[in-house]
């Protein structure tokens, strides 16, 4: 077969040899296939990749939520326990009528420890979200062990009392020490007191 003898006019394609016709059909078919893949399938591949990534993210979300759902009863029980603990802690906060008794308890804890009060100054109440703070400025003189006993006595009180801004300095006389601190007690603000 001599390629120079073939009339390459497309209108004469019916007269081309069978091998040329098959080759031309194959080239046209491959060209159409490539064009179809390019214009249709590539977009679908991109969409498929996005959907696969979304599927992975959704599976992870599902697994995380399933783990929570499996433990739902344990979480509910934990919530009930936390509410009971919170209620017990609220019981440790004095109401308005118990504040005066608590101030007496704080001063008696210091005296029982052998401390000498130079300053015992309750300040105004500071309201927070659901509770109020009652700060008490303290200056006491005593020994290191007496301070430890005082802190221990405060911790043993049935109500919550915390110490803040504690500073120790040598007292001028007798070799004792002076402790400056702010004791804070807390009061629960119920609906009537807010």
Secondary structure, 3 states (H helix, E strand, C coil): CCHHHCCCCHHHHHHCCHHHHHHHHHHHHHHHHHHHHHHHHHHHHHHHHHHHHHHHHHHHHHHHHHHHHHCHHHHHHHHHHHHHHHHHHHHCCECHHHHHHHHHHHHHHHHHCCCEEEEEEEEEEEECCCEEEEEEEEEEEECHHHHHHHHHHHHHCCCCEEEEEEEEEECCCCCCEEEEEEEEEEEECCCCCC
